[in-house]
Amino acid sequence: MMKRALIILLVIGLAVTSVFATGSKETAPQASKVREVEFWHTMSGVNGAAIDKIAENFNATVGKEKGIVVKSVFQGNDNSEKLKTLAQAGDTKNFPDIAQIAGAGIPSAITYEQLVPMQDMFDSGKATLAKDDIEPNMLRAYTYQNRLVGMPVSCSSILLYYNKDMFREVGLDPENPPATIAEMADAISKLMVKKGNTVERYGLNVAVRRYQLANWIGGQGEYNFFGDNEGGRTAPMTRVTFGDDGSLHDFLTEWEKVVRTGGYKPSEDDINEEFALELFGMAIMSTARISKIQSLVQGNFDWGVAPFPLVHATDTGRTSVGGSCVVMFNPDKDSAQVDAAWEFVQYMVSPEVQFQFHKDTGYIPVNKKVYELDGVDQWFAEKPMYKVAIDQIHASHPYVQEPFDIINWEIDAVIKNHMLDFANGKETLQQCHDGIVKECNERLAAYHKANG
């Protein structure tokens, strides 16, 4: 009897050791039934709480049914850099299953052998999600060489924010905000308040960087490209083309009207707080800031949002898709793990989840079926500001996108520095134009030379 008891204890001990020795992402004690999916995101504050809530709700519903647990991990605001660091160190085993990245991170993502393009999941026949249900502009935003790389999840658009009370004060129509850069310049002159030579209230605050310029370049005409190869979407971008086609010069010609008002603040400190403190009358910001501005203003003054001002009144291209997507990886060469991650990705972009995420954050729903849900019309009737960005994206050409410019941080620095010098009178229009074109192309050429 004693011998039999010892044998039973030995068998139990070996079984427990086997469970905890496994190196897979399956979790004990039901190792064969529960898979853990690691999801890196880049959101904090209200937005971070909203993205964590998606994971929690998945775990309590679909995940519970299918034996999947999503571990949502905030990794700072730039997952692309973390992934790049791991790849350069050869530490590919520590890639997450899913990572949230901006569109600028796509050129790096496609070089990782662990990447599982979203197009592969649609092509595999494992999709319960219809690709056609996703907004076309948003699909295009994360597509390279006609293959969908990342799944749009938290998408935004760039808008004009303006103080309606200030507009009334200076005789501007608060229900008819500027539709072009020239009209914006006129409004700046009226909104500006000076004491002697000191500006006490600016008309506009925005730092023109890569993101803003990409919208003003891309929106010209029916659509326009920032660089060759359709802005890097059909092949790697090797040079900017906005110097050749005249679109940069056209933008700078209009922007000079803004600079000459003397009421333009060209650098951003804390643009959210300063708008709430009424230090300027207008700002250019993402739609994702609506909720934040509401919490800061707290009804202290009347304000609104409007479509992004055009370079020419006849432009129809409108704006690009901002925000981010999620990409999938298979670091363990485990197809079942990929399938588990795919379940969560599809859940994230389902109509009900996207509608709630939109209400929590202000990001634009990526699933077209959101607009068929009960309560949607009432929501937008009560929150008309949220609809402005949605209508703007729906009116925009899908080819108007941020570029896949590979070295986006270098391109951003070039544009930021020259636009600041132009605004501060250190460069003429032509010097600013030629400097941006020359330095962007030099940096792209150096990258391609160094990387074959």
C-alpha positions in Angstrom: 0.0 0.0 0.0 2.8 2.4 0.9 4.6 1.6 -2.3 1.5 2.3 -4.4 1.1 5.7 -2.6 4.7 6.6 -3.4 4.2 5.8 -7.1 1.1 8.0 -7.3 2.9 10.9 -5.6 5.8 10.5 -8.1 3.5 10.6 -11.1 1.8 13.8 -9.8 5.1 15.4 -9.2 6.3 14.7 -12.7 3.1 16.0 -14.2 3.4 19.3 -12.3 7.1 19.7 -13.3 6.1 19.1 -16.9 3.5 21.9 -16.8 5.8 24.5 -15.3 8.8 23.6 -17.4 7.0 24.4 -20.7 8.4 27.3 -22.6 5.2 28.0 -24.6 2.8 30.9 -24.1 0.2 28.5 -22.9 -0.6 29.1 -19.3 -0.8 26.8 -16.3 -2.8 25.0 -14.9 -4.8 24.4 -18.1 -1.7 24.5 -20.4 -3.4 22.7 -23.2 -6.5 25.0 -23.2 -5.4 28.6 -22.5 -3.1 30.7 -24.7 -1.6 34.0 -23.7 -1.3 36.6 -26.4 1.1 39.5 -25.7 -0.1 42.8 -27.0 2.1 45.9 -26.9 0.3 49.2 -27.1 1.4 52.9 -27.1 -1.5 54.6 -25.3 -1.7 56.1 -21.9 -4.2 58.1 -19.9 -7.8 58.0 -21.1 -6.8 56.3 -24.4 -4.7 53.7 -22.6 -7.6 52.8 -20.3 -9.8 52.4 -23.4 -7.4 50.0 -25.1 -6.9 48.0 -21.9 -10.7 47.8 -21.6 -10.9 46.2 -25.1 -8.4 43.5 -23.9 -10.4 42.9 -20.7 -13.7 42.6 -22.5 -12.2 40.2 -25.0 -10.8 38.0 -22.2 -14.2 37.9 -20.5 -16.1 37.0 -23.7 -14.4 35.6 -26.9 -11.2 34.8 -25.1 -13.0 32.9 -22.4 -14.9 30.9 -25.0 -11.8 30.1 -27.1 -9.2 29.7 -24.4 -7.3 32.9 -25.1 -6.0 35.5 -22.6 -4.7 38.8 -24.0 -2.0 40.5 -21.9 -2.1 44.2 -22.7 1.2 46.0 -22.0 1.9 49.7 -22.4 5.4 50.1 -23.9 5.8 53.8 -24.3 4.9 55.8 -27.3 7.1 54.2 -30.0 6.9 50.4 -30.4 8.7 50.6 -33.7 11.9 51.6 -32.0 11.6 48.8 -29.5 11.0 46.3 -32.2 13.9 47.7 -34.2 16.2 47.4 -31.1 15.2 43.7 -30.6 15.7 42.9 -34.3 19.2 44.6 -34.3 20.1 42.5 -31.3 18.9 39.3 -32.9 16.4 39.0 -30.0 13.5 38.0 -32.1 12.1 35.5 -29.6 11.0 38.5 -27.4 8.8 40.0 -30.1 5.2 40.4 -29.0 2.4 38.6 -30.7 0.7 41.9 -31.6 2.2 45.5 -31.5 0.6 48.9 -32.1 2.6 51.0 -34.4 2.2 54.3 -36.4 2.1 54.1 -40.2 5.7 55.4 -40.3 6.7 52.1 -38.7 5.5 50.0 -41.6 8.7 50.2 -43.7 10.6 48.7 -40.7 7.9 46.1 -39.9 8.0 44.6 -43.4 11.7 43.7 -43.0 11.1 41.4 -40.0 10.9 37.8 -40.9 8.6 37.3 -37.9 5.9 39.6 -39.4 2.6 38.1 -40.3 0.9 40.5 -42.7 -2.8 40.9 -42.2 -3.3 40.1 -45.8 -2.0 36.6 -45.1 -4.8 36.1 -42.6 -7.5 37.2 -45.1 -5.9 35.0 -47.8 -5.8 32.0 -45.4 -9.6 31.7 -45.2 -9.4 32.1 -41.4 -11.1 35.5 -41.4 -14.6 36.0 -39.9 -14.0 39.7 -40.6 -14.8 41.0 -44.1 -11.9 43.1 -45.4 -14.4 45.3 -47.3 -16.0 46.3 -44.0 -12.9 48.3 -43.2 -12.7 52.0 -44.4 -10.8 52.1 -47.7 -8.6 55.1 -46.7 -7.6 53.2 -43.6 -6.7 50.0 -45.5 -4.6 52.1 -47.9 -2.8 53.7 -45.0 -1.2 50.4 -43.9 -0.8 48.7 -47.3 2.5 48.1 -49.0 2.7 46.8 -52.6 -1.0 46.0 -52.5 -0.7 43.8 -49.4 -2.3 44.9 -46.1 0.5 44.9 -43.5 -1.2 46.3 -40.4 -4.8 46.4 -39.3 -6.1 49.9 -38.7 -7.4 50.2 -35.1 -7.0 53.8 -33.8 -7.3 56.1 -36.7 -7.5 59.9 -36.7 -7.6 62.9 -38.9 -6.1 66.4 -38.6 -8.5 69.3 -37.8 -8.7 73.0 -37.1 -9.6 73.7 -33.5 -11.0 77.2 -32.8 -12.3 79.4 -30.0 -15.9 80.4 -31.0 -16.1 83.1 -28.3 -12.9 84.7 -29.7 -14.4 84.6 -33.2 -17.5 86.4 -32.0 -15.4 89.0 -30.1 -13.5 90.1 -33.2 -16.4 89.9 -35.6 -15.7 86.5 -37.2 -18.5 84.1 -37.9 -18.1 81.2 -35.4 -20.2 78.9 -37.7 -18.1 79.7 -40.7 -14.4 78.9 -39.8 -11.5 79.3 -42.3 -11.6 76.8 -45.1 -8.3 77.7 -46.7 -4.9 78.8 -45.4 -5.5 82.3 -46.8 -8.8 82.6 -44.9 -6.9 81.3 -41.8 -4.3 84.1 -42.2 -7.1 86.7 -42.3 -8.6 85.3 -39.1 -5.2 85.3 -37.4 -4.8 89.1 -38.1 -8.2 89.7 -36.4 -7.7 87.3 -33.4 -4.2 88.5 -32.5 -3.9 90.8 -29.5 -0.7 92.9 -29.1 0.6 95.2 -26.4 3.3 97.3 -28.0 5.5 94.8 -29.9 4.5 91.9 -27.6 1.9 89.4 -28.8 -0.4 88.7 -25.8 -2.7 86.4 -27.8 -1.8 84.5 -30.9 -4.2 83.8 -33.7 -2.8 80.3 -34.5 -0.5 77.8 -32.9 0.9 74.8 -34.9 4.4 73.5 -35.5 4.6 72.5 -39.2 6.3 69.2 -39.3 6.3 66.1 -41.4 2.7 65.1 -40.4 1.2 68.5 -41.1 3.1 69.0 -44.3 2.2 65.6 -45.6 -1.4 66.6 -45.3 -1.0 69.9 -47.1 1.1 68.2 -49.9 -1.2 65.2 -50.2 -4.4 67.1 -50.2 -3.6 69.3 -53.2 -5.7 68.7 -56.3 -7.5 65.3 -56.4 -4.5 63.8 -54.5 -0.8 64.3 -54.5 2.2 62.2 -53.4 4.9 63.3 -51.0 7.6 61.2 -52.7 8.3 58.8 -55.5 6.8 55.3 -55.8 3.4 56.7 -54.6 5.0 58.0 -51.4 6.8 54.7 -50.9 3.8 52.4 -51.2 4.7 50.6 -54.4 8.4 50.4 -53.7 10.8 52.1 -51.2 10.7 55.9 -51.4 14.0 57.2 -52.7 13.3 60.9 -53.0 10.6 63.6 -52.3 8.7 64.8 -55.3 7.0 67.9 -53.8 9.8 70.1 -55.1 9.4 68.9 -58.7 5.6 69.1 -58.9 5.3 72.6 -57.3 3.2 71.5 -54.4 5.7 72.5 -51.7 6.1 76.0 -53.3 2.3 76.4 -53.5 2.0 75.5 -49.8 4.8 77.9 -48.8 3.3 80.7 -50.9 0.0 80.4 -48.9 1.8 79.8 -45.6 3.8 83.0 -46.0 0.5 84.8 -45.6 0.2 83.2 -42.1 3.8 84.1 -41.2 3.3 87.8 -42.2 0.4 88.3 -39.9 2.8 88.4 -36.9 0.2 86.5 -34.9 1.3 83.0 -35.6 3.1 80.9 -32.9 5.3 78.4 -34.9 6.4 76.2 -32.0 4.4 74.0 -29.7 4.9 73.9 -26.0 1.8 72.4 -24.4 -0.7 73.1 -27.1 -3.6 71.4 -25.3 -3.2 73.4 -22.1 -2.5 76.7 -24.0 -5.7 76.3 -26.1 -7.7 75.7 -22.9 -6.0 78.8 -21.3 -7.1 80.9 -24.4 -3.6 81.9 -25.3 -4.5 81.6 -29.0 -7.6 81.4 -31.1 -6.9 78.5 -33.4 -4.8 75.4 -33.4 -4.1 72.5 -35.8 -4.4 69.2 -34.0 -5.6 65.6 -34.4 -9.2 64.6 -33.8 -7.9 62.2 -31.1 -7.5 65.3 -28.9 -11.2 66.3 -28.8 -11.8 64.4 -25.5 -8.7 65.9 -23.9 -9.6 69.4 -24.9 -13.1 68.9 -23.5 -11.7 67.8 -20.2 -9.4 70.8 -20.1 -11.8 73.5 -21.2 -14.6 72.2 -18.9 -17.2 74.5 -20.6 -15.3 77.7 -19.8 -15.7 78.9 -23.3 -17.4 77.9 -26.6 -15.1 76.1 -29.1 -15.4 73.9 -32.1 -13.5 71.9 -34.7 -13.5 72.3 -38.5 -12.0 70.6 -41.5 -8.3 71.0 -42.1 -7.8 74.3 -44.1 -6.9 73.7 -47.8 -4.0 75.1 -49.8 -6.3 76.0 -52.7 -10.0 76.4 -52.5 -10.4 74.0 -55.3 -8.4 71.1 -53.7 -10.5 67.9 -53.2 -7.8 65.5 -51.9 -8.4 66.5 -48.3 -6.5 64.7 -45.6 -4.5 61.6 -44.7 -5.2 58.9 -42.1 -3.4 59.5 -38.9 -3.2 57.4 -35.8 -2.0 53.8 -35.7 -2.5 50.1 -36.7 -1.6 46.8 -35.1 0.8 44.3 -36.7 1.2 40.6 -35.9 4.3 38.6 -35.4 5.1 34.9 -35.0 8.3 34.7 -33.0 7.8 31.1 -31.9 6.8 29.7 -35.3 3.5 28.6 -33.8 0.5 28.8 -36.2 -1.9 28.2 -33.3 -0.5 31.3 -31.5 -1.0 33.3 -34.7 -4.6 32.2 -34.9 -5.1 33.2 -31.3 -3.7 36.7 -32.0 -5.8 37.0 -35.1 -9.0 36.4 -33.0 -8.1 39.4 -30.9 -7.3 41.6 -33.9 -10.6 40.8 -35.5 -12.4 41.6 -32.2 -10.6 45.0 -31.9 -12.1 46.1 -35.2 -15.5 44.7 -34.8 -18.3 47.3 -35.1 -19.4 47.2 -31.5 -15.9 47.5 -30.1 -14.9 50.2 -32.6 -18.0 52.3 -31.7 -17.2 52.1 -27.9 -13.5 52.9 -28.6 -14.6 55.9 -30.6 -16.9 57.1 -27.8 -14.1 56.6 -25.2 -11.3 58.3 -27.2 -12.5 60.3 -30.3 -10.7 58.0 -32.7 -12.5 57.5 -36.0 -14.2 54.1 -36.3 -12.4 51.9 -38.8 -15.3 49.5 -39.4 -18.0 50.9 -41.8 -20.7 48.8 -40.1 -20.4 51.0 -37.0 -22.9 53.4 -38.7 -25.5 50.7 -38.8 -25.5 50.2 -35.0 -28.4 51.3 -32.8 -27.7 54.6 -31.0 -25.1 55.9 -33.5 -27.3 58.7 -34.9 -28.2 59.9 -31.5 -24.5 59.8 -30.4 -23.5 62.1 -33.3 -26.5 64.4 -32.8 -25.2 64.9 -29.2 -21.5 65.0 -30.2 -21.3 66.8 -33.6 -17.6 67.6 -33.2 -16.7 63.9 -33.5 -18.5 63.7 -36.8 -16.4 66.4 -38.4 -13.3 64.2 -38.7 -15.3 61.2 -39.9 -17.0 63.3 -42.7 -13.6 64.7 -43.6 -12.0 61.2 -44.0 -15.0 60.0 -46.0 -14.5 63.0 -48.3 -10.8 62.4 -48.7 -9.1 60.5 -51.5 -7.7 57.1 -50.3 -4.4 58.0 -52.1 -3.9 61.0 -49.7 -1.6 59.4 -47.1 1.4 59.9 -45.0 4.5 58.7 -46.8 6.4 55.5 -46.1 9.6 57.5 -46.1 11.7 55.0 -44.1 13.7 57.6 -42.2 10.6 59.5 -41.0 12.4 61.0 -37.9 15.1 62.5 -40.1 12.5 63.9 -42.6 10.5 65.3 -39.7 13.6 67.1 -38.3 14.5 68.7 -41.7 10.9 70.0 -42.2 10.5 71.2 -38.6 13.8 73.1 -38.6 13.3 74.8 -41.9 9.7 75.7 -41.3 10.6 77.2 -37.9 13.4 79.3 -39.6 10.9 80.4 -42.2 8.4 81.5 -39.6 11.0 83.3 -37.6 12.3 85.2 -40.6 15.7 83.4 -40.8 14.9 82.0 -44.2 13.1 83.3 -47.3 10.4 81.2 -48.9 12.8 80.0 -51.6 15.5 79.1 -49.0 13.1 77.1 -47.0 11.8 75.3 -50.1 15.2 74.5 -51.4 16.6 73.5 -48.0 13.7 71.0 -47.4 13.9 69.4 -50.8 17.7 69.2 -50.8 18.2 67.8 -47.3 15.3 65.3 -47.5 16.7 63.9 -50.7 20.3 63.8 -49.3 19.1 61.9 -46.3 17.1 59.4 -48.3 20.0 58.9 -50.7 22.4 58.3 -47.8 20.0 55.7 -46.3 19.7 53.8 -49.5 23.4 53.9 -50.2 24.1 52.6 -46.7 21.5 49.9 -46.9 22.0 48.7 -50.5 
